């Protein structure tokens, strides 16, 4: 499938198919025809995979970065920019990320800031990258105790989602992507029956199509795009607590799943939805084998502090919440309501 992100002169396609990585040379020739050098950015662990068989048609080299969230640091961005300079990259050259969501984020950010912008292509090799991180131009790294606080909007010139690479994913990496798919499924109010009678390729198409449509309408998160953060307020707080040394171990998509379950319960507490909405959230998460319980060691007060620093927030607690037939960004929530909802949620088994 080929799904268009429509942004006028910055429009691009997301290609989803087996062997999509083999379209890299054609994509570079079409979208970055003046490129004289290509830099691939990838974790070392991926470079030993059998599918890591890239051969750009112009001079190229690989820069290795750490795995996962360990790469999302300003120091890594600085190292990448120094490597770009050492290789003599110009504004007409191209950076290619090969990997998961964190690789897309850090490579995209380095491409955005070096010489004020290099072309970037994402070869998304994990499920979470294919349905979320590689699409939409959000790039960034973490600060101590806060997710994605430093970054920019920098659209790729193309995204290649290779279904073959998903076959090598560990189970937990697959769950990470399913968390983002669950978010999209719930945002579109799709039925559990449709989820049960379809397969992964359909779920990927649903998620990419929704994100492409929302980004095309609201590139820089002025309004509608913020809905894509559904479940992420608590998710990012859990991840921030984890980065600060908490004893639990959650991947991004697992944290999002827990955040989705909590958002439904918070909406119910505020009188925005009834039990059927909560039950539907739980059914979707259960079918996808995603967690929906708070880690027992999570600290409610620390989570509240982290949530107050969420990027959507403006000096208040802000959540994307269901309500009636639609979802909306709800700000200025009472800290007492959120605290009570968190404490009740934490007690659920």
N, C-alpha and C positions, 0 to 999 in steps of 0.2 A: 504494500500500500504506500501511497505517496500523499502526504498531508501538507497543505500549504499554510504557512504562517504569513499572513497578508499585512505587510508593513510598508506599503508603497515601494520606494526605491531600496529598502532594506528587507524586502520579502525573501523568504527562502523555503525550501522543502524539507520535510522530515521523511526520509526513505526508510521503510520498515520491510525487511525481507531477509531470507537466508542468504548469507554471503554479501550483505550490503557493504561490508568493508572494502570489497574489491572495486567499488565505484569511486574510491578516493581519488585516483588519478583523473578520472573524467570530471569529477566535481571541482578539483583544483583548476584544471584547464578551462572549465566553463566559468567559474566564479572568481578565480584569482589568476587570470591569464598572464599577468606580468610577473608572477612569483618566480624568483630565481633560487630560493632556498626554502626548505620545509623543515620545521622542527616538530618532532613527535614528542609529546609529554605523556609518560606512562609510569605506573609503579613497576618496580623490578619484578614483582611476583607475576605480573601479567605477561611480561616479555618472554617467559619460558613456555607459555601456552602454545599448543600446536597451531592455533588460529592466528597467532601473532606473526603474520607473514607479509608485512607491508613492504612495498618497494616503490616509493615515489619516483616519478619520472624526471625529477630535477634533484640536484644535490640536497642531501638531507642528513639529519642526525637525530639521535634520541637523547632526551634529558630524563633521567629517572627522578621520581619523587617518592616520598613515603606513601604507604597505604592509607586510605580512608581519611578520617578526621585529623590524623597526625600531619597531613599535608596542608591543612587549612590554617596556615600561620603567615603573618606578614613576613617573617624571616624567609619562608619558602618563596614567596613572591619576589623578594629582593634577590634571592639566589637565581631564580628563573630569569629575571631581567638582566642580571650580570652575565648569565649564559647567553642570552640573546645578543648582548653587546659583544661578547667574545666571538660569536659566530658572524658578526657583521650584519645582522638582520636589518632590513629596511622596511619602510611602511608598506611596500608592495609584496613583501613575503608573507608567509602564512604559518600559523601555529595550529597543530592538530592535537587535540586531547584524545587519548585512548584509555578508556576506563570507566569508572563509576561516577557517582554524583560528585564526590569530593574532587576528583580529578577534573571534571568539567568546571567546577567552581573556581579552583585555584588557577588552572590554565587559562580560563576565560578572563579572570581578573588580571593576570599578568599580561595577557594580550591587550586588554583594554587600556592599561596604563603605560606600557612601553611605547615610547615615541607618540604617546596620546592615541594609540590605537592601531593594532595589527589585525588582519583578518584571522578569524578562528573557525575551525571546523571541529565538531564533536563527533567522534566515533564512540557511541554509547554502548558499553559492553555489559552493563548490569541492567536489571529490570527497573530499578529506581531512576537510573540515568535516562533510560529510554522513555519512560512515561512522565518524567518530571524535570530533572536537573539540566538535561541537555537542551531543553526547549524554553524559549522565552527571554534569554539574554540576561538573567540574573546571575551575577558572579559575586564571589566574596569569600572572606576568611573570617575566622573566629577571633574574638578577644577572650581573655581569661574570664571564664564564667558567663560568656554570652555568645550565642550562635550568630554567625553571618552579619556581624556588626560593621565590618569594613568591606565595601565592595562598590560595584557600579552596574549599570545596565549596559551590556555590550552584546548585541545580537550576533550569533554565528552567521556564516554565509551558507551553511548547510549542516544537516545532522544526518548521520548514518546509524541506523539501529539494526544491528546484525543479530538475527534470531539464533544463529549458530552459537554465538558466544554465551547465550543463556544456558546452554546445555552443560557448561562447565561451572555454573554458579553453585556455591554451597547453599544448603537449605536456608540458612539464616539470611543470606543475601537475597534469595528469592522472596522471603517474607518481607524484607525491607521494601521491595518494590510493590508487593501486594498491599502494603499499608497505604501507599499513594493511590493505587487502583481503588481501594475501598473508599477513600476520600472522594474520588471522582464519581464513583457509583452512587454514593449517598448525596452528593451535590446535585446530581441529575435525577434523584428520586427514582432510580431504576429498581425494578422488582427483584426479589430474591429468586423468583422463578426463572427470570432471564439469566441471572448469575449461574444458577444450577444447570441450565441446559446449554450454556455456551462454554467456550474454552479460552485459554490464555490469549490467543491471537485477537479474539474479539475484545477481551478486556483491555488489551494494549491499545487497540484502535479507539475504544471509548475514551480512555484517559488522554491519549494524544490529541484526539479531535476536540475534546473539551478545552484542554489547555491552549491549543492553537487558536480556537475561536475567541477565548477570553483575552489572550495576549494581543490578538489582532485588534480587538476593540479597546484595550486599555493596556498599552505597553508598559507604562511606568507606575502602575498600581495606584492610579488616581481614585478608583472606586471599585469597579467590578473585579479586577484582578486580585484584590485582597481576599476575595472569597476562596481563592486557591490555598489560603493559609488555614482552611478549616482543619481543626484538630491540632494545629501547630503551636498554639499558645502554650498549652500544657506540655506538648512534645518537646519544644525547645527549652522549656524550664527544666524538664527532666534531664535533657541532654546537658544543660548547663550545670545542674547539680552533679551529674556524673563526671563532667570535666573537672569539677572541684573536688573530686575524690570520693563520691558516694560509692557504696559497696555494690550497688546493682549494676547490671550490664545489659543495656538496651541498644539496639541498632535504630537508625532513624525511623524506618518504617514501623518498627514495633512501638516506638514512642508515639508516632502519629496515630496508630490504632488505639492506644490507650487514651490519647487526646480526643479522638472521635467519640469514644464511649463516654468520656467525661463531658464533652460539649453537649451531648444529647441530654445528659442528666442535669446539667446546669440550666439548659433551656427549659426542661420540665420544672425545675425548682422555681424558675422565674415566671412560670405560667404561659410560656410561649408554645409549648407542645404538650402532648399527652403521652401516656404509657406506650401507645402503639408506635410512636416514633422511636422511643428508646428500644423497644423490642426489635424494630426493624434494623437499627444500628447493630444491635447485638447479634442478630441473625446473619448479617453480612460479614461481620468480623469472625463469627464462629465458623461460617462456611469456608472462609479463607484461612482458617487455623491461626488467626492473629490473636495476640493477647489483648485483654480488655480490663485488666486489674492493675491497680497501682502497686509498685514495688513496696513491700512491707517496710523497708528502711527509708522510704522517701520522706523528707521533712517538709511538712505543709508550709511552715513559715518561710523556709528557704525558697520553696516553689513560688510563693506569693511575691517575694522580692524579685525573683527572676522574671516572673510574668509581668511585673510592672515595667521591666526594661524591654519588653517585646517591641519590635519595630513598628507594629501597628498602633501601639499605645501613644497617647499624648498626655503624659502625666496622670494616667489613670489605668485601670484594668480594662482591657479590650479583648473581646472574643468575637469570632465568627460563630453565629448561632442560627439554628433552624427556628422558624416561626411561621406557622400557617403553611402557605404553599411556596415559601421562598426562604432563602438564607440572607443574612445581612450582617454587617459589622456593627457590633453593639459596644459602645464605649461608656465610660464613667460608671462601670459596675461597682456595686457596693463590695468592699473588701470583706465584709462580714458574710454576705451571701456566697461569695466565691470560697471563702474559708470553710463555711459550713458544708458547701457542696463537696469540697475536697475531702473533708474529714469523713463525710458520709460515704463517699466513693471509696476511700481507702479502707473502710470497714467491710466493703462488699467482698465476698469470696468468689 
